């Protein structure tokens, strides 16, 4: 069976029929037809443009969603790796030197633990920007003054002779500062004032409220 030719070209029956119709039209009819054709073509182009615009928006939306998903996956992976390394470091620190585990329950006052290479407390090199308190590098932020929320009044100047004893200029002052803990221990249970409760029974004595030391015991 021979291949049928396409009904396209300038000499087809449909093309000849269209030319005959156009030849018998007036100028107004031809202008009206041209206008209608122009409007149809403009509508077709507008519909195609709207479809292309919608397709571009959908494609951009999909790309943004894929990019966000990939970024979220990367961030989650990085956070998981960071948490894993922190956990491994904490476990390693906990297993670093077992003899110091629960050392507070068997503390030896005759041993200077700060000299041990296993005790890494560090120095107080950080300064709070609010209260100017010295802090260790591992301390929690805001523990000293609540990030500036707590403001204490300035300490008043100590009275004499305490002011001179705390200055550290004289021999007596230097002796006092070097032995201040001993003095505090000597007088911690002598000549202190408090409200004594004597009701019911008195096993030894009971103290209610604040305990304060009387300066007269230092003489």
C-alpha positions as CSV (number, residue, x, y, z in Angstrom):
1,X,0.0,0.0,0.0
2,X,1.6,3.3,-1.1
3,X,2.3,5.9,1.6
4,X,-0.4,8.5,1.8
5,X,0.9,12.1,1.4
6,X,0.2,14.6,4.1
7,X,-2.5,17.1,3.5
8,X,-0.1,20.0,3.9
9,X,1.2,22.6,1.5
10,X,-0.1,25.4,-0.6
11,X,-1.9,23.3,-3.3
12,X,-4.0,21.1,-1.0
13,X,-7.8,21.3,-1.1
14,X,-8.1,22.9,2.3
15,X,-5.6,25.6,1.4
16,X,-7.3,26.3,-1.9
17,X,-10.7,26.5,-0.1
18,X,-9.3,29.0,2.4
19,X,-7.8,31.2,-0.4
20,X,-11.2,31.2,-2.2
21,X,-13.0,32.3,1.0
22,X,-10.4,35.1,1.6
23,X,-10.7,36.2,-2.0
24,X,-14.5,36.8,-1.7
25,X,-14.2,38.6,1.6
26,X,-14.4,42.4,1.9
27,X,-11.7,44.4,3.5
28,X,-13.7,44.8,6.7
29,X,-14.3,41.0,6.9
30,X,-10.6,40.4,6.3
31,X,-9.6,42.9,9.0
32,X,-12.1,41.3,11.4
33,X,-10.7,37.8,10.7
34,X,-7.2,39.0,11.1
35,X,-8.1,40.6,14.5
36,X,-9.8,37.4,15.6
37,X,-6.8,35.4,14.6
38,X,-4.5,37.8,16.4
39,X,-6.6,37.5,19.6
40,X,-6.6,33.7,19.3
41,X,-2.8,33.6,19.0
42,X,-2.4,36.1,21.8
43,X,-4.6,34.0,24.0
44,X,-2.7,30.8,23.1
45,X,0.6,32.5,23.9
46,X,-0.8,33.8,27.2
47,X,-1.9,30.4,28.2
48,X,1.4,28.9,27.2
49,X,3.2,31.6,29.2
50,X,1.1,31.0,32.2
51,X,1.8,27.3,32.0
52,X,5.5,27.9,31.6
53,X,5.5,30.3,34.6
54,X,3.7,27.8,36.7
55,X,6.1,25.1,35.6
56,X,9.1,27.3,36.5
57,X,7.6,28.1,39.9
58,X,7.0,24.4,40.6
59,X,10.5,23.5,39.5
60,X,12.0,26.3,41.7
61,X,9.9,25.1,44.7
62,X,11.1,21.5,44.3
63,X,14.7,22.7,44.0
64,X,14.4,24.8,47.2
65,X,12.8,21.9,49.1
66,X,15.5,19.5,47.9
67,X,18.2,22.0,49.0
68,X,16.7,22.5,52.4
69,X,16.3,18.7,52.9
70,X,20.0,18.2,51.9
71,X,21.1,21.0,54.3
72,X,19.0,19.6,57.1
73,X,20.5,16.2,56.6
74,X,24.0,17.6,56.6
75,X,23.3,19.6,59.8
76,X,21.8,16.6,61.5
77,X,24.8,14.5,60.5
78,X,27.2,17.1,61.8
79,X,25.2,17.4,65.1
80,X,25.2,13.7,65.6
81,X,28.9,13.5,65.0
82,X,29.5,16.3,67.4
83,X,27.4,14.6,70.1
84,X,29.1,11.3,69.5
85,X,32.6,12.9,69.9
86,X,31.5,14.7,73.1
87,X,30.1,11.5,74.6
88,X,33.3,9.6,73.7
89,X,35.4,12.4,75.3
90,X,33.3,12.3,78.5
91,X,33.6,8.6,78.7
92,X,37.3,8.8,78.2
93,X,37.6,11.4,80.9
94,X,35.6,9.3,83.2
95,X,37.9,6.3,82.6
96,X,41.1,8.4,82.6
97,X,42.1,7.7,86.2
98,X,39.8,5.5,88.2
99,X,41.7,5.9,91.6
100,X,40.3,9.4,91.8
101,X,36.7,8.3,91.3
102,X,34.5,9.2,94.4
103,X,37.6,10.6,96.0
104,X,35.6,12.9,98.2
105,X,34.5,10.0,100.3
106,X,38.1,9.1,101.1
107,X,39.8,12.5,101.0
108,X,43.3,12.7,102.5
109,X,44.0,16.2,103.8
110,X,47.7,15.5,103.9
111,X,47.9,15.1,100.1
112,X,48.0,18.1,97.7
113,X,45.8,17.0,94.9
114,X,46.4,20.1,92.9
115,X,49.9,18.9,92.1
116,X,48.7,15.7,90.5
117,X,48.7,15.6,86.7
118,X,45.3,13.9,86.7
119,X,43.7,16.9,88.3
120,X,43.1,19.6,85.7
121,X,41.1,22.3,87.3
122,X,42.9,25.1,85.6
123,X,43.1,28.7,86.7
124,X,40.5,31.4,87.1
125,X,41.3,33.3,83.9
126,X,37.8,34.3,82.8
127,X,36.1,37.5,84.0
128,X,32.4,37.9,84.2
129,X,31.4,40.9,82.0
130,X,28.7,41.9,84.5
131,X,30.1,41.5,88.0
132,X,33.8,41.1,87.1
133,X,34.0,37.8,89.1
134,X,36.9,35.5,88.3
135,X,35.8,32.1,86.9
136,X,37.2,28.8,85.7
137,X,36.9,28.1,82.0
138,X,34.5,25.2,82.5
139,X,32.1,27.0,84.8
140,X,28.5,27.5,83.8
141,X,27.7,31.0,82.5
142,X,25.5,33.2,84.7
143,X,26.2,31.2,87.9
144,X,27.8,34.2,89.6
145,X,25.3,37.0,89.1
146,X,22.6,35.5,86.8
147,X,24.1,37.4,83.7
148,X,23.8,40.8,85.4
149,X,20.3,40.2,87.0
150,X,21.7,40.1,90.5
151,X,23.4,43.2,91.7
152,X,24.9,43.4,95.2
153,X,25.7,46.7,96.9
154,X,29.3,47.6,97.3
155,X,31.0,46.3,100.5
156,X,31.5,48.9,103.2
157,X,35.0,49.6,104.4
158,X,35.8,47.4,107.4
159,X,36.3,49.2,110.7
160,X,39.5,49.5,112.7
161,X,41.5,47.5,113.7
162,X,40.1,45.0,111.2
163,X,41.0,47.3,108.3
164,X,44.6,47.5,109.3
165,X,44.8,43.7,109.9
166,X,43.5,43.0,106.4
167,X,45.8,45.5,104.7
168,X,48.9,43.4,104.9
169,X,51.3,46.3,105.4
170,X,52.5,45.8,109.0
171,X,54.1,42.7,110.5
172,X,51.1,42.2,112.7
173,X,48.8,42.4,109.7
174,X,50.9,39.9,107.7
175,X,50.9,37.5,110.7
176,X,47.1,37.8,110.9
177,X,46.6,37.1,107.3
178,X,48.8,34.1,107.3
179,X,47.1,32.6,110.3
180,X,43.5,33.8,109.7
181,X,42.2,30.3,109.3
182,X,43.7,29.2,112.6
183,X,42.1,32.2,114.4
184,X,38.8,31.4,112.8
185,X,39.0,27.8,114.0
186,X,40.0,28.9,117.5
187,X,37.0,31.2,118.0
188,X,34.3,29.4,116.0
189,X,32.7,28.0,119.1
190,X,33.6,30.6,121.7
191,X,31.8,33.8,122.6
192,X,29.2,33.7,119.8
193,X,25.7,35.1,120.1
194,X,22.5,33.5,119.2
195,X,18.9,32.9,120.4
196,X,19.0,30.0,122.7
197,X,15.9,27.8,122.9
198,X,15.3,26.3,126.4
199,X,11.8,24.9,126.0
200,X,10.9,21.2,126.2
201,X,14.3,19.7,126.8
202,X,18.0,20.7,126.5
203,X,20.3,17.9,125.4
204,X,23.2,20.4,125.1
205,X,21.9,23.6,123.5
206,X,19.8,24.6,120.5
207,X,20.5,27.6,118.4
208,X,17.8,29.4,116.4
209,X,18.5,31.9,113.6
210,X,21.8,33.5,112.8
211,X,25.0,32.8,114.7
212,X,27.4,35.8,115.1
213,X,30.8,36.0,116.8
214,X,31.6,38.6,119.4
215,X,34.7,40.6,118.8
216,X,35.5,40.6,122.5
217,X,36.8,37.0,122.4
218,X,39.8,38.1,120.3
219,X,41.3,40.0,123.3
